[in-house]
């Protein structure tokens, strides 16, 4: 019996046993830490879908309200009657905040049923039971999809007059729920939705309208489920790996509504899709065409973020190209191609049960991709996976840079999430995983809950050592990740690395030369030393230590000011681009000359002159990149046609683009660029942000935004004064 039929069967029992006209008031709560600003400021789609489904399927009149901001919830609790039931999300970024409000709601109304759900929940029975015993404020924990389970649970709660004790004690087991009944752990069978269109859109119903004015980023779901079982991912916990899709009509109606509301709000954030493998299914081609129609109709979104598929690479590339191809046929770089390899080492992948694109096929596809334009070809890498070593991580970087020529590499430290196979005691022991704890970036604050000011910070467990990787090797991997991010992300220095590729040399080897040069250069060596220190400084050896630390209001202030607990990789990359602009160009110039000399390319005066001028061209493109009021910009004279080189991604030799006479270029921001950049800064770096928020948001800014759109536009003044 599917979820909907079960629900109708249960509700048929409710009819006739309850008085007509009764209703059920439910708060659907998916909180964020406002200090996280543009990190977790995503609309609460999950709770919206559950609320919308319950409203459509419960025979009981349902008064549903959704909450994302703590202040919004506080006002409702102070000004309105308390709800009958509270459904609260549990994620890595809000667990402690959610539990604090669960305890407060129980304090206000001890009989109120508290239902919690989310993937941040142990896989093993012992871990689940320990969680429930540690948090008696949680009456039921919903595992897996929430729509059917919560719908049925609300119906049963209504039937039993909201008596949690009776419901937890009686048989049969509550489907999709873990709970304590009569002192014993109980767990019902999982439920899954068979047709996504059975869930009414919470956007089209108006349930999500208030979030457009709260500065939250819209998110949609076009498909649900993942066919893979990677041990570091919460999606691996499901016994059912079916993938189900929304119909094209559902998707287009929802996107059209969201785009109209975005335009009405005056904010234009990026769009996020929740699909775990977008692009690899046959249905995704039509979805891509829908995305493109919305973009052409509204001029929004300019950026779409999410995870593309890990199979059927040819189609994934076609889907990405369809979304990105503008009316003039040019690639607009809106959607990334995300290979998300995590590692390229066969042993590491096998230990993680990871299935990547075949490297040879992916290499051919990347070699055949269109040249030029702002398109992004992306992969994630994870440091510290089972079997990983410094050498293997370096090789993964080399493969991504040299073999695949990806222009966006996001490197993560391995985070052990409850709800993943890798976090189970068995796998921890098997792979010798040693972990430390640290505050989760941007997820902290001091909250007025009732009559108390409560310090709260989310924490994360990071693998810092394994049976095959020492802590020192871990730090060296992070150092290399930083240099790759500074120099290679979004082709930031493609002018030089394109030359290296044209000469048949290794961009990764040049990066190794850069690392040694940075270590020997006073200002840059201090920068690296600060980064290494910042990488390890936030860690605590045990859970008790960090819980004691984050319980002190003074320490929360450290986090809010950015003195501790930030995303070091993003922040230091932003600092490098904004404060070390000239120095990182000088370092690249010196390292490239040394590298070319080492490879017997130093004898050509033309090559030497080309390198000096292409470095200058690169610098002027990025110079004072956020100074929009600069009049006529910055000018210089060049002996090479770098605009022609750019069309070939700078994969040229000097003789191919040598000019018959010098040209003078000025590097400016067009009025369109100025307006675009002002909008981006207003969105990502709000004036009322704290110093910590600004510091981190600049890191997120350079991470999310296609920085090619921030490059100055070169304008030709003439050919030796005659053009």
BELPEGI-V280226 format. One record per helix or strand of 3 or more residues. SS is the DSSP state (A for helix, B for strand). FROM is the first residue (numbers start at 1). LEN is the number of residues. If there is no record, write none. Layout:
# BELPEGI-V280226
ss->{SS SS}
from->{FROM FROM}
len->{LEN LEN}
This chain:
# BELPEGI-V280226
ss->{A B A A B A B A B A B A A B B A A A A B A A A A B A B A A B B A A A A A A A A A B A A B A A A B}
from->{3 23 34 45 61 70 85 95 113 125 140 147 164 177 184 196 209 234 248 271 284 313 346 359 377 390 408 421 425 434 452 471 494 507 522 543 553 568 581 605 634 642 654 658 671 691 707 713}
len->{12 10 3 13 9 10 5 14 5 10 3 13 6 5 4 3 4 4 18 3 15 12 6 10 7 14 6 3 6 16 14 21 9 14 16 8 8 12 18 18 7 6 4 11 14 14 4 7}
